[in-house]
Each structure stands twice: as C-alpha cells, then as structure tokens.
Amino acid sequence: MALYVHDLYGARTFFETYLGATAGAEYHNPTTGFRSFFLTFEDGARLEIMTKPGIAEADPAQEALGLTHLAFSAGSAQAVDELTQRLVDAGYACVSGPRTTGDGYYESCVTAFEGVRIEITV
C-alpha cells in the first residue's frame, strides 16, 4: 500500500513512534521532486509513504470512494485502549471507540497526521 502525504518526515515519525514501523532509506528523484520511504512493520507488512511538489489535497471531512482508513492490530483490547489514549494525549482526535463493533471487533479510530484515519484493532 502507498500513501501520499505533504509532510513525509512527520508521517515517518508518526508511524515509527506510534505503530512500530522501521523506515528504509529515503528515495529521492531530483528531477521530479518525488521522495518516499518504505516502512516495514513487525509482521512484515510494508507501507510506502510518498510526497512530491504539487500533490493535491483531499478534504478529510468528506466521505468519498477510495481509502477510508488504515487498520493496525494492537494485539489486545488493553493495547487498543493504551495506544488510543497515547494518540489522544499527543493531540490526535479519537473519532470512535474504543468499542466493540456490531460485527464483534474491538477497535478505535483516530484521525492522525494530515487527516488520515488510523483504525486500531485487536
């Protein structure tokens, strides 16, 4: 999965600090201004975060087709609660939960950097 962001280094720090990512070396194309990091998570999942000059901004307040949230497993209900509180304490908005959903998942959803929604689940 890949995600365009405005603040590449802020996004890298967010994923490293709160979700345990390890960033690979930065890639930079000096011709286009494109920059990216591949982030690797403990279970082997990878996320590419990217930026380039002139990237358009979406309105995160509007529901639309496409990516809705990125989900991460915290491993337990207690870990969901703790990570959610840690993010709230850092100034991120919790938009739902922690709670057990109608289909039985224990989760919360936090609006993180640049309006990206992060779902934290068991």
All heavy atoms as an XYZ file, in Angstrom:
925
protein
N       0.856     -1.159      0.000
C       0.000      0.000      0.000
C       0.907      1.227      0.000
O       1.993      1.203      0.557
C      -0.902     -0.022      1.235
C      -1.849      1.161      1.287
S      -3.024      1.051      2.637
C      -4.066     -0.241      2.055
N       0.435      2.273     -0.607
C       1.195      3.516     -0.662
C       0.271      4.674     -0.302
O      -0.931      4.617     -0.567
C       1.775      3.726     -2.057
N       0.840      5.701      0.295
C       0.072      6.826      0.784
C       0.828      8.120      0.488
O       1.986      8.263      0.892
C      -0.120      6.670      2.295
C      -0.893      7.714      3.054
C      -2.360      7.714      2.631
C      -0.787      7.432      4.553
N       0.179      9.046     -0.245
C       0.761     10.365     -0.448
C       0.487     11.226      0.775
O      -0.617     11.211      1.327
C       0.162     11.066     -1.674
C       0.937     10.839     -2.944
C       0.365     10.164     -4.008
C       2.237     11.311     -3.078
C       1.067      9.959     -5.192
C       2.947     11.099     -4.246
C       2.361     10.437     -5.297
O       3.070     10.230     -6.453
N       1.496     11.984      1.188
C       1.392     12.913      2.318
C       2.105     14.207      1.944
O       2.925     14.235      1.022
C       2.013     12.316      3.603
C       1.274     11.057      4.042
C       3.499     12.024      3.429
N       1.788     15.267      2.664
C       2.538     16.515      2.481
C       3.829     16.483      3.287
O       4.879     16.849      2.790
C       1.698     17.730      2.902
C       0.613     18.045      1.940
N       0.844     18.633      0.729
C      -0.711     17.830      2.002
C      -0.301     18.776      0.079
N      -1.263     18.295      0.833
N       3.749     16.063      4.542
C       4.894     16.067      5.455
C       5.458     14.651      5.552
O       5.068     13.865      6.409
C       4.450     16.582      6.830
C       5.574     16.625      7.841
O       6.724     16.245      7.515
O       5.299     17.027      8.991
N       6.373     14.334      4.669
C       6.945     12.993      4.596
C       7.630     12.608      5.899
O       7.452     11.499      6.402
C       7.936     12.922      3.427
C       8.571     11.561      3.158
C       7.515     10.560      2.704
C       9.659     11.694      2.097
N       8.399     13.519      6.466
C       9.168     13.206      7.676
C       8.246     13.115      8.895
O       8.456     12.280      9.777
C      10.288     14.218      7.877
C      11.155     14.305      6.641
C      11.046     15.388      5.778
C      12.020     13.266      6.296
C      11.801     15.448      4.617
C      12.773     13.323      5.142
C      12.656     14.408      4.302
O      13.395     14.464      3.141
N       7.207     13.938      8.934
C       6.222     13.841     10.007
C       5.465     12.528      9.955
O       5.210     11.897     10.982
N       5.111     12.084      8.744
C       4.427     10.803      8.585
C       5.336      9.659      9.017
O       4.907      8.740      9.720
C       3.972     10.613      7.139
N       6.595      9.716      8.616
C       7.552      8.674      9.020
C       7.642      8.609     10.542
O       7.552      7.537     11.138
C       8.934      8.949      8.423
C       9.966      7.879      8.812
C      11.366      8.256      8.426
N      11.771      9.411      9.218
C      12.869     10.108      9.010
N      13.679      9.795      8.022
N      13.173     11.123      9.783
N       7.781      9.766     11.172
C       7.881      9.811     12.628
C       6.616      9.266     13.286
O       6.684      8.523     14.269
C       8.162     11.252     13.100
O       9.419     11.662     12.549
C       8.199     11.351     14.614
N       5.433      9.612     12.751
C       4.181      9.100     13.303
C       4.173      7.570     13.285
O       3.896      6.928     14.295
C       2.984      9.638     12.519
C       1.680      9.044     12.977
C       0.992      9.602     14.038
C       1.159      7.923     12.358
C      -0.200      9.033     14.493
C      -0.033      7.350     12.796
C      -0.706      7.917     13.862
N       4.444      6.983     12.139
C       4.384      5.528     12.022
C       5.474      4.838     12.849
O       5.250      3.753     13.390
C       4.455      5.099     10.553
C       3.163      5.304      9.823
C       3.023      6.340      8.925
C       2.077      4.468     10.045
C       1.823      6.539      8.250
C       0.876      4.657      9.384
C       0.747      5.694      8.491
N       6.642      5.457     12.960
C       7.697      4.886     13.800
C       7.331      4.983     15.279
O       7.472      4.014     16.026
C       9.021      5.625     13.562
C       9.650      5.348     12.226
C      10.863      6.214     11.951
O      10.946      7.363     12.465
O      11.739      5.748     11.214
N       6.852      6.144     15.699
C       6.581      6.400     17.105
C       5.391      5.623     17.634
O       5.452      5.048     18.726
C       6.344      7.909     17.329
O       7.503      8.623     16.896
C       6.055      8.222     18.784
N       4.295      5.608     16.887
C       3.054      5.036     17.406
C       2.738      3.635     16.911
O       1.997      2.910     17.569
C       1.880      5.972     17.104
C       2.052      7.313     17.758
C       2.376      8.436     17.005
C       1.928      7.458     19.137
C       2.553      9.671     17.616
C       2.110      8.684     19.747
C       2.425      9.786     18.985
O       2.617     11.001     19.590
N       3.271      3.247     15.766
C       2.887      1.959     15.187
C       4.063      1.024     14.929
O       3.913     -0.005     14.288
C       2.067      2.191     13.920
C       0.754      2.927     14.206
C       0.113      3.418     12.918
C      -0.205      2.047     14.985
N       5.241      1.387     15.432
C       6.386      0.493     15.401
C       7.028      0.263     14.057
O       7.723     -0.733     13.864
N       6.846      1.164     13.119
C       7.436      0.995     11.786
C       8.944      1.231     11.822
O       9.457      1.978     12.658
C       6.805      1.971     10.801
N       9.614      0.602     10.894
C      11.027      0.862     10.651
C      11.141      1.385      9.231
O      10.680      0.738      8.284
C      11.861     -0.427     10.799
O      11.683     -0.939     12.123
C      13.331     -0.166     10.537
N      11.734      2.568      9.088
C      11.860      3.195      7.768
C      13.127      2.737      7.075
O      14.196      2.664      7.694
C      11.864      4.708      7.906
N      12.994      2.446      5.795
C      14.158      2.179      4.971
C      14.786      3.505      4.556
O      14.395      4.578      5.031
N      15.740      3.433      3.671
C      16.415      4.638      3.193
C      15.452      5.495      2.381
O      14.563      4.990      1.700
C      17.607      4.250      2.324
N      15.630      6.789      2.472
C      14.806      7.713      1.694
C      15.179      7.611      0.216
O      16.359      7.554     -0.141
C      15.018      9.141      2.172
C      14.211     10.156      1.398
C      14.411     11.588      1.872
O      15.220     11.807      2.790
O      13.770     12.478      1.313
N      14.160      7.591     -0.636
C      14.369      7.664     -2.081
C      14.023      9.080     -2.512
O      13.021      9.646     -2.068
C      13.464      6.662     -2.817
C      13.488      6.891     -4.310
C      14.581      6.498     -5.077
C      12.431      7.536     -4.943
C      14.605      6.737     -6.449
C      12.451      7.770     -6.311
C      13.541      7.371     -7.058
O      13.561      7.609     -8.400
N      14.849      9.652     -3.380
C      14.593     10.997     -3.892
C      14.909     11.030     -5.380
O      15.993     10.634     -5.811
C      15.452     12.025     -3.162
C      15.289     13.411     -3.692
N      16.359     14.228     -3.940
C      14.191     14.124     -4.020
C      15.920     15.394     -4.411
N      14.612     15.343     -4.471
N      13.937     11.487     -6.164
C      14.144     11.713     -7.589
C      14.295     13.217     -7.761
O      13.306     13.954     -7.702
C      12.957     11.186     -8.392
C      13.130     11.402     -9.878
O      13.711     12.381    -10.312
N      12.584     10.493    -10.655
N      15.510     13.716     -7.960
C      15.717     15.161     -8.042
C      15.062     15.809     -9.265
O      14.779     17.004     -9.253
C      17.239     15.313     -8.084
C      17.773     13.978     -8.439
C      16.744     12.959     -8.055
N      14.772     15.039    -10.291
C      14.129     15.582    -11.480
C      12.670     15.954    -11.208
O      12.205     17.025    -11.605
C      14.205     14.574    -12.649
O      15.569     14.261    -12.893
C      13.571     15.137    -13.902
N      11.950     15.068    -10.503
C      10.523     15.300    -10.251
C      10.236     15.845     -8.861
O       9.125     16.310     -8.591
C       9.727     13.986    -10.403
O      10.173     13.063     -9.391
C       9.905     13.393    -11.786
N      11.207     15.755     -7.950
C      10.994     16.164     -6.567
C      10.317     15.093     -5.729
O      10.058     15.291     -4.541
N      10.022     13.949     -6.320
C       9.381     12.840     -5.605
C      10.320     12.311     -4.534
O      11.512     12.127     -4.762
C       9.040     11.721     -6.592
C       8.456     10.490     -5.967
C       7.094     10.388     -5.747
C       9.271      9.428     -5.611
C       6.545      9.251     -5.182
C       8.734      8.280     -5.041
C       7.368      8.192     -4.828
N       9.757     12.067     -3.328
C      10.501     11.470     -2.218
C       9.625     10.399     -1.591
O       8.409     10.548     -1.544
C      10.845     12.501     -1.147
C      11.833     13.544     -1.586
C      12.069     14.579     -0.457
N      13.013     15.584     -0.883
C      14.342     15.490     -0.758
N      14.862     14.428     -0.180
N      15.123     16.449     -1.195
N      10.255      9.338     -1.070
C       9.471      8.302     -0.397
C      10.322      7.532      0.597
O      11.555      7.544      0.537
C       8.849      7.335     -1.406
O       9.830      6.484     -1.965
N       9.610      6.861      1.508
C      10.181      5.881      2.424
C       9.312      4.642      2.354
O       8.083      4.738      2.293
C      10.142      6.370      3.888
C      11.123      7.433      4.229
C      10.715      8.753      4.330
C      12.453      7.122      4.491
C      11.601      9.751      4.665
C      13.353      8.126      4.836
C      12.927      9.438      4.924
N       9.942      3.467      2.393
C       9.209      2.240      2.635
C       9.294      1.959      4.121
O      10.382      1.929      4.698
C       9.793      1.064      1.842
C       9.315      1.021      0.420
C      10.084      1.557     -0.595
C       8.079      0.452      0.111
C       9.642      1.527     -1.907
C       7.629      0.417     -1.202
C       8.408      0.959     -2.210
N       8.131      1.803      4.742
C       8.054      1.494      6.160
C       7.729      0.013      6.304
O       6.832     -0.504      5.634
C       6.950      2.316      6.829
C       7.031      3.827      6.633
C       5.822      4.501      7.278
C       8.325      4.375      7.221
N       8.442     -0.668      7.171
C       8.206     -2.079      7.428
C       7.720     -2.232      8.860
O       8.273     -1.622      9.777
C       9.486     -2.902      7.196
O       9.942     -2.675      5.860
C       9.239     -4.388      7.397
N       6.686     -3.046      9.026
C       6.105     -3.294     10.340
C       6.524     -4.675     10.824
O       6.962     -5.518     10.041
C       4.582     -3.144     10.271
C       4.179     -1.740      9.909
C       4.048     -1.376      8.577
C       3.974     -0.780     10.884
C       3.711     -0.071      8.223
C       3.644      0.519     10.544
C       3.507      0.873      9.213
N       6.351     -4.896     12.108
C       6.822     -6.112     12.771
C       6.368     -7.391     12.078
O       7.111     -8.357     11.986
C       6.340     -6.105     14.222
C       6.914     -7.210     15.073
C       6.490     -7.079     16.519
O       6.746     -6.024     17.117
O       5.896     -8.045     17.026
N       5.146     -7.416     11.563
C       4.622     -8.634     10.934
C       5.048     -8.779      9.469
O       4.640     -9.702      8.794
C       3.101     -8.680     11.033
C       2.422     -7.563     10.242
O       3.120     -6.698      9.671
O       1.183     -7.556     10.187
N       5.858     -7.829      8.983
C       6.334     -7.895      7.606
C       5.555     -7.032      6.631
O       5.962     -6.868      5.479
N       4.417     -6.481      7.067
C       3.645     -5.581      6.200
C       4.493     -4.354      5.880
O       5.325     -3.925      6.683
C       2.346     -5.164      6.877
N       4.258     -3.794      4.695
C       5.008     -2.599      4.289
C       4.052     -1.532      3.795
O       3.019     -1.827      3.198
C       6.012     -2.944      3.197
C       7.138     -3.798      3.733
C       8.126     -4.257      2.699
N       8.258     -3.428      1.530
C       9.414     -3.096      0.964
N      10.537     -3.501      1.469
N       9.437     -2.371     -0.121
N       4.418     -0.291      4.048
C       3.661      0.877      3.596
C       4.660      1.852      3.003
O       5.677      2.163      3.628
C       2.931      1.524      4.782
C       2.245      2.868      4.517
C       1.074      2.711      3.549
C       1.754      3.462      5.842
N       4.376      2.312      1.789
C       5.214      3.347      1.198
C       4.538      4.686      1.452
O       3.364      4.862      1.140
C       5.384      3.142     -0.305
C       6.313      4.177     -0.929
C       6.502      3.994     -2.418
O       5.717      3.251     -3.049
O       7.427      4.604     -2.968
N       5.272      5.620      2.046
C       4.780      6.985      2.190
C       5.547      7.835      1.196
O       6.748      7.668      1.016
C       4.897      7.509      3.644
C       6.307      7.337      4.186
C       3.860      6.814      4.530
C       6.531      7.968      5.553
N       4.822      8.737      0.520
C       5.402      9.462     -0.609
C       4.961     10.917     -0.577
O       3.903     11.238     -0.042
C       4.900      8.854     -1.931
C       4.961      7.360     -2.009
S       4.117      6.686     -3.474
C       2.439      7.213     -3.235
N       5.768     11.761     -1.195
C       5.380     13.150     -1.399
C       6.025     13.644     -2.683
O       7.005     13.068     -3.165
C       5.768     14.038     -0.200
O       5.078     15.276     -0.292
C       7.271     14.275     -0.117
N       5.447     14.694     -3.232
C       6.039     15.363     -4.388
C       5.428     16.754     -4.469
O       4.330     16.992     -3.952
C       5.816     14.587     -5.684
C       4.383     14.489     -6.137
C       4.299     13.700     -7.433
C       2.861     13.600     -7.911
N       2.772     12.854     -9.161
N       6.105     17.673     -5.099
C       5.563     19.022     -5.229
C       4.229     19.008     -5.978
O       4.029     18.230     -6.915
C       6.626     19.756     -6.050
C       7.884     18.982     -5.848
C       7.444     17.555     -5.680
N       3.286     19.816     -5.516
C       2.020     19.981     -6.204
C       0.989     18.908     -5.939
O      -0.050     18.887     -6.603
N       1.237     18.024     -4.968
C       0.250     16.975     -4.684
C      -1.038     17.626     -4.183
O      -1.004     18.523     -3.354
C       0.805     15.930     -3.684
C      -0.069     14.684     -3.642
C       1.015     16.477     -2.317
C       0.012     13.841     -4.862
N      -2.164     17.216     -4.730
C      -3.458     17.821     -4.397
C      -3.917     17.369     -3.018
O      -3.633     16.255     -2.584
C      -4.496     17.438     -5.441
N      -4.655     18.232     -2.346
C      -5.179     17.924     -1.021
C      -6.637     17.509     -1.107
O      -7.432     18.149     -1.773
C      -5.067     19.165     -0.131
C      -4.553     18.830      1.231
C      -4.314     20.053      2.074
O      -3.351     20.771      1.782
O      -5.097     20.260      3.011
N      -6.987     16.417     -0.431
C      -8.379     15.976     -0.332
C      -8.972     16.558      0.946
O      -8.244     16.914      1.868
C      -8.438     14.459     -0.293
N     -10.281     16.658      0.994
C     -10.960     17.140      2.198
C     -11.256     15.939      3.090
O     -12.153     15.152      2.791
C     -12.254     17.857      1.815
C     -12.990     18.423      3.011
O     -12.549     18.181      4.163
O     -14.002     19.098      2.798
N     -10.495     15.759      4.203
C     -10.700     14.584      5.044
C     -12.059     14.558      5.741
O     -12.489     13.527      6.220
C      -9.559     14.662      6.058
C      -9.167     16.090      6.077
C      -9.449     16.628      4.696
N     -12.766     15.686      5.774
C     -14.085     15.732      6.413
C     -15.162     15.120      5.529
O     -16.258     14.844      5.986
C     -14.453     17.174      6.752
N     -14.848     14.909      4.259
C     -15.833     14.377      3.310
C     -15.628     12.882      3.116
O     -14.518     12.421      2.899
C     -15.695     15.079      1.949
C     -15.944     16.556      2.006
C     -17.380     16.863      2.413
O     -18.312     16.244      1.934
N     -17.541     17.815      3.312
N     -16.721     12.131      3.175
C     -16.641     10.720      2.831
C     -16.586     10.626      1.310
O     -17.249     11.386      0.620
C     -17.855      9.964      3.358
C     -17.848      9.837      4.867
C     -18.988      8.986      5.364
O     -20.128      9.207      4.918
O     -18.725      8.118      6.188
N     -15.783      9.702      0.828
C     -15.622      9.567     -0.612
C     -15.220      8.137     -0.932
O     -14.811      7.386     -0.042
C     -14.553     10.535     -1.116
N     -15.305      7.771     -2.186
C     -14.806      6.478     -2.616
C     -13.307      6.434     -2.407
O     -12.626      7.451     -2.453
C     -15.119      6.258     -4.092
C     -16.583      6.071     -4.449
C     -16.743      5.985     -5.957
C     -17.143      4.827     -3.782
N     -12.795      5.254     -2.182
C     -11.363      5.102     -2.022
C     -10.988      4.748     -0.596
O     -11.815      4.303      0.197
N      -9.767      4.963     -0.267
C      -9.221      4.620      1.045
C      -9.989      5.333      2.152
O     -10.179      6.544      2.110
C      -7.741      5.014      1.103
C      -7.025      4.713      2.405
C      -6.861      3.208      2.581
C      -5.681      5.393      2.409
N     -10.455      4.573      3.136
C     -11.190      5.137      4.260
C     -10.307      5.235      5.496
O     -10.317      6.236      6.194
C     -12.431      4.275      4.587
O     -13.244      4.235      3.425
C     -13.204      4.836      5.747
N      -9.564      4.181      5.787
C      -8.664      4.188      6.936
C      -7.580      3.134      6.735
O      -7.716      2.240      5.910
C      -9.418      3.933      8.254
C     -10.072      2.589      8.319
N     -11.417      2.423      8.121
C      -9.578      1.348      8.553
C     -11.719      1.136      8.231
N     -10.624      0.470      8.479
N      -6.522      3.257      7.528
C      -5.503      2.224      7.618
C      -5.715      1.528      8.948
O      -5.838      2.192      9.984
C      -4.095      2.839      7.584
C      -3.717      3.613      6.334
C      -2.350      4.266      6.506
C      -3.694      2.687      5.132
N      -5.791      0.204      8.960
C      -6.036     -0.543     10.186
C      -4.750     -1.214     10.661
O      -3.990     -1.764      9.862
C      -7.119     -1.595      9.957
N      -4.544     -1.155     11.972
C      -3.383     -1.768     12.597
C      -3.842     -2.574     13.800
O      -4.653     -2.105     14.597
C      -2.374     -0.709     13.050
C      -1.705     -0.020     11.902
C      -2.297      1.084     11.314
C      -0.513     -0.492     11.397
C      -1.697      1.714     10.235
C       0.089      0.130     10.317
C      -0.497      1.230      9.735
N      -3.323     -3.782     13.948
C      -3.637     -4.626     15.087
C      -2.706     -4.286     16.239
O      -1.480     -4.317     16.091
C      -3.470     -6.097     14.712
O      -3.611     -6.908     15.861
N      -3.297     -3.987     17.385
C      -2.512     -3.697     18.584
C      -2.270     -4.958     19.400
O      -1.429     -4.961     20.289
C      -3.224     -2.642     19.433
N      -3.047     -6.031     19.143
C      -2.806     -7.307     19.796
C      -3.752     -7.662     20.928
O      -3.947     -8.825     21.219
N      -4.327     -6.658     21.583
C      -5.256     -6.931     22.685
C      -6.137     -5.703     22.902
O      -5.791     -4.593     22.472
C      -4.502     -7.242     23.980
O      -3.858     -6.075     24.481
N      -7.257     -5.910     23.592
C      -8.145     -4.785     23.906
C      -7.410     -3.749     24.758
O      -7.551     -2.542     24.542
C      -9.399     -5.281     24.611
N      -6.620     -4.208     25.720
C      -5.859     -3.277     26.559
C      -4.882     -2.461     25.717
O      -4.743     -1.251     25.913
C      -5.105     -4.034     27.651
C      -4.298     -3.108     28.558
C      -3.577     -3.839     29.675
O      -3.854     -4.998     29.966
N      -2.640     -3.160     30.302
N      -4.236     -3.095     24.748
C      -3.299     -2.382     23.881
C      -4.027     -1.369     23.001
O      -3.503     -0.286     22.732
C      -2.497     -3.368     23.035
N      -5.250     -1.710     22.552
C      -6.063     -0.756     21.794
C      -6.341      0.467     22.655
O      -6.156      1.611     22.229
C      -7.393     -1.393     21.320
C      -8.340     -0.332     20.751
C      -7.128     -2.472     20.278
N      -6.778      0.225     23.895
C      -7.072      1.327     24.818
C      -5.838      2.195     25.061
O      -5.906      3.428     25.014
C      -7.570      0.791     26.166
C      -8.916      0.095     26.081
O      -9.624      0.243     25.056
O      -9.260     -0.609     27.053
N      -4.711      1.564     25.304
C      -3.477      2.299     25.627
C      -2.988      3.120     24.445
O      -2.615      4.287     24.604
C      -2.396      1.325     26.104
C      -2.705      0.731     27.466
C      -1.765     -0.397     27.864
O      -0.892     -0.793     27.051
O      -1.916     -0.899     29.000
N      -2.961      2.521     23.249
C      -2.492      3.257     22.073
C      -3.452      4.390     21.733
O      -3.018      5.503     21.398
C      -2.306      2.329     20.872
C      -1.819      2.985     19.588
C      -0.536      3.802     19.799
C      -1.606      1.932     18.503
N      -4.745      4.137     21.852
C      -5.726      5.200     21.598
C      -5.489      6.361     22.546
O      -5.435      7.523     22.114
C      -7.164      4.663     21.758
O      -7.357      3.579     20.843
C      -8.189      5.754     21.495
N      -5.314      6.086     23.831
C      -5.089      7.151     24.806
C      -3.772      7.876     24.534
O      -3.686      9.097     24.646
C      -5.107      6.601     26.239
C      -5.102      7.685     27.289
C      -6.297      8.617     27.174
O      -7.432      8.173     27.146
N      -6.044      9.922     27.059
N      -2.749      7.128     24.151
C      -1.446      7.743     23.832
C      -1.586      8.725     22.663
O      -1.027      9.818     22.688
C      -0.452      6.632     23.494
C       0.948      7.105     23.299
C       1.892      5.927     23.163
N       3.185      6.396     22.736
C       3.985      5.735     21.925
N       3.652      4.552     21.480
N       5.137      6.254     21.573
N      -2.348      8.340     21.649
C      -2.567      9.220     20.499
C      -3.402     10.439     20.882
O      -3.090     11.565     20.477
C      -3.217      8.448     19.354
C      -2.298      7.440     18.661
C      -3.094      6.446     17.844
C      -1.263      8.153     17.819
N      -4.444     10.235     21.689
C      -5.268     11.355     22.155
C      -4.413     12.314     22.985
O      -4.477     13.532     22.812
C      -6.493     10.841     22.948
C      -7.193     11.977     23.687
C      -7.472     10.142     22.005
N      -3.583     11.769     23.866
C      -2.699     12.602     24.689
C      -1.713     13.404     23.838
O      -1.281     14.478     24.229
C      -1.931     11.751     25.698
C      -2.813     11.179     26.799
O      -3.978     11.630     26.944
O      -2.342     10.264     27.508
N      -1.378     12.863     22.660
C      -0.462     13.554     21.744
C      -1.184     14.576     20.876
O      -0.558     15.252     20.057
C       0.265     12.538     20.862
N      -2.513     14.688     21.039
C      -3.262     15.710     20.316
C      -4.056     15.228     19.117
O      -4.667     16.029     18.411
N      -4.080     13.928     18.871
C      -4.858     13.396     17.759
C      -6.297     13.160     18.220
O      -6.545     12.815     19.370
C      -4.241     12.098     17.238
C      -2.849     12.314     16.681
C      -1.724     11.946     17.418
C      -2.658     12.909     15.446
C      -0.443     12.153     16.921
C      -1.382     13.121     14.938
C      -0.282     12.745     15.683
O       0.969     12.954     15.197
N      -7.262     13.329     17.321
C      -8.678     13.205     17.671
C      -9.144     11.763     17.539
O      -8.962     11.134     16.494
C      -9.520     14.093     16.761
N      -9.779     11.254     18.591
C     -10.422      9.937     18.542
C     -11.822     10.151     17.992
O     -12.614     10.881     18.579
C     -10.465      9.315     19.935
S     -11.191      7.671     19.925
N     -12.125      9.531     16.856
C     -13.425      9.727     16.227
C     -14.419      8.613     16.536
O     -15.607      8.777     16.315
C     -13.306      9.937     14.695
C     -12.559     11.220     14.393
C     -12.635      8.752     14.027
N     -13.926      7.481     17.083
C     -14.829      6.434     17.550
C     -14.071      5.491     18.471
O     -12.878      5.270     18.307
C     -15.443      5.647     16.388
O     -14.469      4.863     15.737
N     -14.818      4.958     19.451
C     -14.277      3.950     20.350
C     -13.355      4.515     21.402
O     -13.367      5.725     21.621
N     -12.620      3.626     22.003
C     -12.612      2.190     21.795
C     -13.965      1.566     22.137
O     -14.617      1.975     23.082
C     -11.526      1.672     22.735
C     -10.671      2.857     23.053
C     -11.572      4.032     22.959
N     -14.324      0.560     21.329
C     -15.631     -0.067     21.487
C     -15.644     -1.400     20.756
O     -14.779     -1.667     19.916
C     -16.724      0.822     20.898
C     -16.590      0.979     19.378
C     -17.528      2.025     18.799
N     -17.317      2.201     17.379
C     -18.030      1.611     16.422
N     -19.005      0.789     16.735
N     -17.781      1.845     15.154
N     -16.630     -2.207     21.088
C     -16.872     -3.432     20.336
C     -17.912     -3.108     19.284
O     -18.996     -2.616     19.600
C     -17.372     -4.566     21.255
O     -16.382     -4.808     22.257
C     -17.609     -5.841     20.452
N     -17.581     -3.332     18.037
C     -18.476     -3.008     16.926
C     -19.580     -4.058     16.813
O     -19.512     -5.128     17.428
C     -17.701     -2.947     15.598
O     -17.164     -4.247     15.327
C     -16.592     -1.909     15.659
N     -20.570     -3.773     16.000
C     -21.679     -4.689     15.779
C     -21.245     -6.033     15.221
O     -21.905     -7.045     15.433
N     -20.115     -6.048     14.503
C     -19.638     -7.319     13.959
C     -18.575     -7.963     14.847
O     -17.894     -8.887     14.438
C     -19.143     -7.158     12.520
C     -18.094     -6.067     12.351
O     -17.757     -5.381     13.330
O     -17.611     -5.896     11.221
N     -18.447     -7.451     16.098
C     -17.623     -8.123     17.091
C     -16.173     -7.705     17.206
O     -15.415     -8.307     17.956
N     -15.749     -6.699     16.476
C     -14.368     -6.238     16.568
C     -14.230     -5.198     17.680
O     -15.097     -4.341     17.843
C     -13.906     -5.602     15.254
C     -13.696     -6.601     14.154
C     -14.714     -6.874     13.248
C     -12.498     -7.293     14.025
C     -14.534     -7.801     12.231
C     -12.309     -8.218     13.014
C     -13.331     -8.462     12.120
O     -13.146     -9.379     11.126
N     -13.133     -5.273     18.428
C     -12.829     -4.233     19.410
C     -11.850     -3.287     18.734
O     -10.781     -3.708     18.277
C     -12.213     -4.830     20.681
C     -12.094     -3.799     21.774
C     -13.222     -3.402     22.495
C     -10.881     -3.199     22.069
C     -13.131     -2.429     23.488
C     -10.779     -2.242     23.062
C     -11.911     -1.861     23.768
O     -11.822     -0.899     24.747
N     -12.239     -2.016     18.645
C     -11.426     -1.079     17.877
C     -11.683      0.361     18.288
O     -12.654      0.673     18.975
C     -11.725     -1.210     16.385
C     -13.143     -0.782     16.032
C     -13.504     -1.010     14.582
O     -13.020     -1.992     13.976
O     -14.277     -0.209     14.041
N     -10.794      1.207     17.821
C     -10.990      2.658     17.884
C     -10.531      3.223     16.549
O      -9.867      2.536     15.770
C     -10.176      3.280     19.029
O      -8.792      3.178     18.755
N     -10.899      4.461     16.300
C     -10.453      5.133     15.079
C      -9.977      6.525     15.463
O     -10.690      7.268     16.142
C     -11.580      5.198     14.060
S     -11.014      5.776     12.434
N      -8.774      6.867     15.052
C      -8.149      8.137     15.388
C      -7.808      8.870     14.093
O      -7.319      8.263     13.143
C      -6.858      7.899     16.209
C      -6.120      9.186     16.471
C      -7.191      7.176     17.518
N      -8.115     10.163     14.061
C      -7.687     10.981     12.932
C      -6.258     11.420     13.224
O      -6.013     12.200     14.137
C      -8.605     12.199     12.738
O      -9.936     11.734     12.551
C      -8.188     13.015     11.523
N      -5.335     10.898     12.464
C      -3.913     11.114     12.716
C      -3.378     12.257     11.851
O      -4.140     13.119     11.437
C      -3.161      9.811     12.455
N      -2.118     12.221     11.549
C      -1.468     13.271     10.771
C      -2.219     13.510      9.464
O      -2.734     12.571      8.855
C      -0.003     12.895     10.486
C       0.121     11.742      9.536
C       0.322     11.964      8.195
C      -0.032     10.448      9.966
C       0.385     10.908      7.294
C       0.023      9.388      9.085
C       0.239      9.618      7.752
N      -2.318     14.755      9.074
C      -2.905     15.173      7.800
C      -4.296     14.580      7.554
O      -4.704     14.370      6.419
C      -1.959     14.858      6.642
C      -0.661     15.644      6.744
C       0.289     15.440      5.579
O      -0.113     14.889      4.536
O       1.452     15.847      5.724
N      -5.030     14.260      8.627
C      -6.398     13.783      8.496
C      -6.539     12.308      8.151
O      -7.659     11.837      7.962
N      -5.451     11.572      8.075
C      -5.523     10.140      7.772
C      -6.125      9.418      8.972
O      -5.683      9.610     10.101
C      -4.125      9.570      7.445
C      -4.168      8.058      7.298
C      -3.570     10.215      6.197
N      -7.151      8.618      8.725
C      -7.781      7.852      9.807
C      -7.017      6.550     10.033
O      -6.763      5.815      9.078
C      -9.238      7.560      9.478
C     -10.090      8.806      9.581
C     -11.530      8.478      9.305
N     -12.308      9.689      9.456
C     -13.504      9.748     10.000
N     -14.066      8.627     10.432
N     -14.149     10.869     10.119
N      -6.687      6.322     11.293
C      -5.995      5.091     11.696
C      -6.963      4.300     12.574
O      -7.404      4.796     13.609
C      -4.705      5.410     12.478
C      -3.744      6.279     11.657
C      -4.036      4.113     12.955
C      -3.141      5.604     10.452
N      -7.292      3.089     12.155
C      -8.120      2.195     12.955
C      -7.178      1.294     13.750
O      -6.266      0.695     13.188
C      -9.012      1.353     12.061
C      -9.946      0.447     12.839
C     -10.820     -0.377     11.907
O     -11.854      0.142     11.461
O     -10.426     -1.527     11.624
N      -7.421      1.248     15.053
C      -6.615      0.410     15.939
C      -7.524     -0.706     16.418
O      -8.577     -0.457     16.999
C      -6.080      1.218     17.129
C      -5.343      2.469     16.635
C      -5.174      0.358     17.998
C      -5.219      3.546     17.676
N      -7.142     -1.937     16.157
C      -7.980     -3.082     16.493
C      -7.158     -4.135     17.213
O      -5.924     -4.059     17.243
C      -8.636     -3.664     15.213
O      -9.560     -4.654     15.579
C      -7.609     -4.212     14.251
N      -7.871     -5.096     17.798
C      -7.193     -6.201     18.464
C      -6.469     -7.006     17.397
O      -5.377     -7.355     17.435
C      -8.176     -7.100     19.245
C      -7.473     -8.339     19.786
C      -8.821     -6.306     20.366
